[in-house]
Amino acid sequence: MSLPLFAFFGALAVFSALGMIFQRNPVHALLSFALTLLDIGILFMGLGAVTVGFLQISIYVGAIMVLFLFVIWLLNLQSDPPLGGQLWLKFVGAIGASALAAELASLFVQGQSQIKSAPLPDDYGSLASLAKLLFSDYLVAFEVTSVLLLAAVVGAIGLARRIPASSSRPSNEEHENFRSAAG
Amino acid sequence: MVAIELLIGAIKALVILVLVLNLTGVLLWFERKGAALIQDRIGANRAAIFGVGKKLGMPNFGFINTLIADPVKLFTKEDFIPDGADRFVHGLAPFLALFPVIITFAVVPIGDVLTIGSRSITLQAAELNVAALYILAVLGVGVYGVALGGWASNNRWALLGGIRASAQMISYEIAMGLAIIAVVVVYGSLDLQEMCRAQGGVWFGWLPRWGILLQPVSFLLLLTSGMAESKRVPFDLPEGESELVAGYFTEYSGGKQAVFMMTDFAEVVLVATLITLFFFGGWQVPWLYADGFHFPGPHGASLHLPNLLVAILQIIAFWAKVVFFCCFQILIRWTLPRLRYDQLMQFGWKGLVPLALLNLLATAFVVVAMGAK
């Protein structure tokens, strides 16, 4: 990826990430976040990891962010009111943020001297190389993660499922009877 | 040299874009006249320019109605934004819906290699070796347009339509992805051009090696889930005019509504394109090879053709197949009634997804057993 292109997409990622933080409307914040993730996918592709880039877009932008959108709608989130009062909260936040920024900056400065470059292997970023790693070296971690996610899904359904009250809602059969009586 | 490369790239991109956009327009005419044919009506036949056709004794095919009068009417109508709508997102949504569908065609090969002088040009706008993954990723982004269009309108019918659309698209994307993965397993490649090339040649001396013979279940899965992705009857619950006025584009008028309508037709073209590429040989013409026809039979007649003619035949074959499957989808649209929403979800999750998983498993077993790559 040429430097101007990288600078453009990098700046876009930073701006959209800032947008996500500063937007008051949850849907606008989500759109900014989706743009950030899309942009990171493009940066992956620019660094040669084309497969990872598309997987990033497909999974994060195409699936996870849409679920966030659902959550925003189902909880009927409104725009946040502007932050008022609570001076101590702002104070603590400012200290935490500057500490984090200082840490990142020091890492960046130290890292500059330690960067080594190595030639990329031939099949770098291809789907085959990715799959080979995923299903050999990291097989156990991969499978454990998938089982964990499955357990989380089953657990979420178990928590969210309403126990059907027998009297309050008409059963399917009653619906059918009603329909045939009406029509 | 770089300038020439860029020029060739731009021409390829432009040609494919123009072909797709025009096909979506022509499909509108197909849809109206096809519906009329199926319902034993005459259909659009009113507008004419000074009655020229009538004087020459030609029947009025309604080209002017659907291809000129309707678009002009739509784009000159008032662009209405309802009170309390999110103006920015409301304006953005139609383009968020159309754009992903259109850019998918960047990786679609419309022919093999065309040689002009010493330069060989692949007839594909972007030569990407993970094209199938690209299509799935881009289609996933397409959900935002309809979902946000419904939300931004500040209308309950529209919001319900948007929620229905996004739930439906996410559900059927899984079956669609699994169907495509089974095809990928068979060809051992994500490259659409490679897949098309692998479908050249013949079995038993005469049968074209098309993917439908290897993956018939995937074909049905992709056709069904693709039609659900394009949100048309029998899967048009997001619009559901008898329940939701017009669903997610209730509050759209004029040009933006036209863009949503165009998205629907572009998706029809996309589904037809994917089916053609994966299951019907893409640009392959039966018994046509790079140097001309080699007909099957005991005498094995052959006909030598220049490269240019072969490329033209391939492009024509590709678009003929695409148009055929577009018409097929329109036929289905006017044949089946709309599903109920619970039927839609049951059909997707309890029917298509398990079937797709089984198909993928069976495919993987056969591929491993046969010792392919």
Boltz contact constraints between the chains, C-beta under 6 A:
constraints:
  - contact:
      token1: [A, 50]
      token2: [B, 130]
      max_distance: 6.0
  - contact:
      token1: [A, 51]
      token2: [B, 130]
      max_distance: 6.0
  - contact:
      token1: [A, 54]
      token2: [B, 133]
      max_distance: 6.0
  - contact:
      token1: [A, 54]
      token2: [B, 134]
      max_distance: 6.0
  - contact:
      token1: [A, 54]
      token2: [B, 137]
      max_distance: 6.0
  - contact:
      token1: [A, 57]
      token2: [B, 137]
      max_distance: 6.0
  - contact:
      token1: [A, 58]
      token2: [B, 136]
      max_distance: 6.0
  - contact:
      token1: [A, 58]
      token2: [B, 137]
      max_distance: 6.0
  - contact:
      token1: [A, 58]
      token2: [B, 140]
      max_distance: 6.0
  - contact:
      token1: [A, 61]
      token2: [B, 141]
      max_distance: 6.0
  - contact:
      token1: [A, 62]
      token2: [B, 140]
      max_distance: 6.0
  - contact:
      token1: [A, 62]
      token2: [B, 141]
      max_distance: 6.0
  - contact:
      token1: [A, 66]
      token2: [B, 143]
      max_distance: 6.0
  - contact:
      token1: [A, 66]
      token2: [B, 166]
      max_distance: 6.0
  - contact:
      token1: [A, 69]
      token2: [B, 147]
      max_distance: 6.0
